[in-house]
Amino acid sequence: LSSQKKFDEIKKANQAAAKKLVEDQFSSSSEDDDEDAEIKQGKILAKTFTIYTSQTDGDASELERTRQYMNEAFQSGAMTCLICIASVKRNQAVWSCCGCFCIFHLVCIQKWAKDSLFLVSSPLTDDDFGKKDYPWPCPKCRFEYKRSEAPSRYYCYCGKVENPTLDPWLVPHSCGQICEREFKPSCGHKCLLLCHPGPCPPCPKMVTTTCHCKKAKPVPRRCSAKEWSCRLPCGRMLLCGQHTCENPCHAGDCQPCPRVSKQRCICGRQTAERLCASPQWQCDQVCGKPLPCGNHTCEQVCHAGPCGDCPRSGKRSCPCEKSKFTLPCTEDVPTCGDSCDKVLECGIHKCSQRCHRGPCEICRQEVEKQCRCGKHTKRMPCHKPYLCETKCTKIRDCQKHQCRRKCCSGNCPPCDQVCGRTLGCRNHKCPSGCHRGSCNPCPETVDVKCNCGKTVIKVPCGRERTIKPPKCKQLCSRPPTCHHSTQEKHYCHFGRCPPCRQSCQKALTCGHLCPVSCHDEALVKQTGVHQSAGPWEQPSEPAFIRTALPCPPCEVPVPVECLGQHEVSPLPCHAANPYSCKRFCGRLLDCQNHTCMKECHHVTKLNGSADGKKAGPECSQCEEECTKPRPSGCPHRCVLPCHPGDCPSCLQMLKIKCHCKLSILYIECLKLTHANLEEKERLISCKNQCPKELPCGHRCKEICHSGSCPLNCSQKVKLRCLCKRLKKEIQCSKIQEGQVSLECDALCKEMKRKASEIKEAEAKAAIEEEKRRQQAELEAFENRLKGRRKNKRRKDEVEVEQSSWQKYKNLIMLPVFGVAVVMV
């Protein structure tokens, strides 16, 4: 089980690797990753340069060199340690040279410094070792460092932070703080960039300074360009002391005076035109002035000042310098006759000749001479050197080759052979003389080119096989592999071009152009090629092949009319055939009243029919009754089935009530429906008096009619005054209109007054009667309280006395009623 599990894991890993290889080969996802990395790199660079660009108003032209170093720090494989010829990664400790700003692995540079110091100090004796601080050089620029400056710890670029942490949003090996290194040349200001590789940019600070000649007024300028020229003539006095400098305002000392003038030589005998800047010159003539002795002349060539004493005056020595003589300058010093005794060239013996003029002879004495290596001796003239034929067997300082020099003194010269060892690049051999220790890094650089060769980066020799080719911004110039004349624009690349994404544009059978993406080189899974040997053989992953696929069916929308010609819908070109829209047919049947209710169908057009909306033989037949609208007022149906044209006239009798609703009339439907308003009014009338009652209460005098009755009632009625005594006959309509009224006369008013007096008298009598009744009830109540036993009987015997109104009311009311009757 464990072996099967391991087998499955290995199989899955291999399948994933193969899938990734296919995706990398046929997709451009790496380009998207590169674009994301470029965006992130741009943000980090902008963050690093923010403080500097704020001082320069956004001008970043002075940052190009620093930007190049930072881009190399980001680019995969661009930073290479020249000692081990390996890439410098983000998480590795590094050391940067302050001369060439080249970056090395900390371990490699430590070993390099140690080996360099050992090689320099190895020829020294034990007594001399350690007395002198020998330097060690940078592997690239040979900038020398002291022994004490050998790196021992990992610092960031600015040297502030030891072992800087790895931050993906900072420059690799940077601490993220402000650099603050002194500018070179020093100006008193410090670098404003965040901790960065490479040299610091020029100082961006603004200072007020004047020009070189100090004539112009001070102006504000960048500190890195604070030295400037006003372009006016310098005007400073030249060294000749006669002319002023005419060059434009410049830095440093003025140039020598360019003018030509006639100048005498030192002795003053000759005059020549010479540059004003070199007034002192010598001619070729001997001085020739007589010396103070008077016998000789000065033999010096053109000189200044006095000639001096005669060189033959005073005491002079003989040639061997043992005797001195005082003689006139005109006489030569004689030899003394003693032996010369000067040490000969051999440095051992002396000259045995007598005092003589001129050089001594060579030493001719025979001596026992030892050869230079000290192994052999021989008697021979002293002036001849003795070298034996024995070859030196000592190892030279390269510790590889023997000296092989004849009769070597032991101080063997450095090895004169070429080292010839293969360098770390594996491409070249060391061209230096044979030496100990590691060879210097290969000084050669190799061009790594893109596929088209227009974009080139230089990398250390040996890194060309592992470095990633540069991203080229040139367009790919390869010819297209599909049927298109030109391919899509994309950048230069290695490997196959990405699949063509242009529209196919091939002409289809329908005449349209294929709109889908190019499919001449589609990636298709190939199956059924490999036949397994048996069930024990594991199935292999399907292979992918590039092949041309046929164009898909045409999807261009084409307007197509349905079978019943109800609508026009866009259909794909490959399916552009007549269709049913699922609606009702809707064509007008022969009855001209109804439409075909079948689902949308094909209709055969007749030769004589020009109307496209008329039913055909395929449509249904109308079986409905006639449903055409009848004339207004006709309640009967058409006697014919559904038919075209107008219905026939209705001949039936219509039973209808008259206007007054009392009589029933029988009228022909045709007459009633075709009559106008006046005729209808006459036909429906029963010719009797209208039975309707007017608002006044009288009957309408008009003949049977429609609508409401007229209000002008002609009936005469009696009109009475308010007291009903006076009366008069007047037309009813005038009373209704309120045009006539009957007022009471004086007699009516007198009778009204007397009636009111009678009413007042009756009211007073009623009040008095009520008082007497109440008094009687009070007395009866009091008697009951006195204890009379026969209260009930006596109460019955009490006779109630009548009031005055009850006694005389008949006498008053009879005359009043009589007067009222007379008035009426």
Buried (B, 14 or more C-beta within 10 A) or exposed (E): EEEEEEEEEEEEEEEEEEEEEBEEEBEBEEBEEEEEEEEEBEEBBEBBBEBBBEBBEEEBEBBEBBBEBBEBBBBEBBBBBBBBBBBBBBEBBBBBBBBBBBBBBBBBBBBBBEBBBEBBBEEEEEEEEEEEEBBBBBBBEEEEBEBEEBBEEBBBBBBBBEEBEEEEEBBBBBBBEBBBBEBEEEBEBBBBBBBBBBBBBBBBBEBEBBBBBEEBEEEEBBBBEBEBBBEEBBEEEBBBEEBEBEBBBBEEEBEEBEEEEEBBBBBEEBEEEBBBBEBEBEBEEBBEEEBEBEEBEBEEEBBEEEBEEBEBBEEBEBBBEBBEEEBEBEEEBEBBEEBBBBEBEBEEBBBBEEBBEEEBBEBEEEBEBEBBBEEBEEEEBBBBEBEBEBEBEEEBBBEBBEBEBBBBEEEBEEBEEEBEEEBBBEBBBBEEEBBBBBBBBBEEEBEBBBBBEEBEBEBBBBBBEEBEBBBBEEEBEBEBBBEBEEBBEBBBBEEEBBBBEBEBEBEBEEEBEBBEEBBBBBEBEEEEEEEEEEEEEEEEEEEBEEEEEEBEEBBBEBEBEBBBBBEEEEBEBBEBEEBEBEEBBBBBBBBEBBBBEBEBBEBEEEEEEEEEEBBBEBBBEBEEEBEBEBBEBBEEEBEEEBBEEEBEEBEEEBEBEBBBEEBEBEBBBBEBBBBEEEEBBEBBBBEEEBEBEBEEEBBBBEEBBEEEBBEEBEEEBEBEBEBEBBEEEBBBBBBBEEEEEBEBEEEBEEBEEEEEEEEEBBEEBEEEBEEEEEEEEEEBEEBEEEEEEEBEEEEEEEEEEEBEBEEEBEEEEEEEEEEBEEEE
